[in-house]
Amino acid sequence: LPVTNGKQLRLYYAAQVGRSPLAFAITCNTPKGVPDRYARYVENYLRETFRIKVPMRIFWRERPGKKERSLAGQRFKARAKHKRRK
């Protein structure tokens, strides 16, 4: 998978979200960092695998709950830092 801003792109899951036109939502860690060439690769892979010959749209979405996970990570770092001082 491609690397953007020093982080490797992670794909968590994909779901079909529409039928006319056919639409897929792919959940990943950095949706704005998906390179165009990789988006085309995914689209072509889906077309080849499922023999799709109609127009298709792909939505790159961020995983829900990112803010809560980052806050939990900050609390964990603060706790670990506090423990090291003792």
Beta strands, then each sheet from edge to edge (+ up, - down):
strand 1: 3-4
strand 2: 7-8
strand 3: 11-19
strand 4: 22-28
strand 5: 56-62
sheet 1: 1+ 2-
sheet 2: 3+ 4- 5-
end
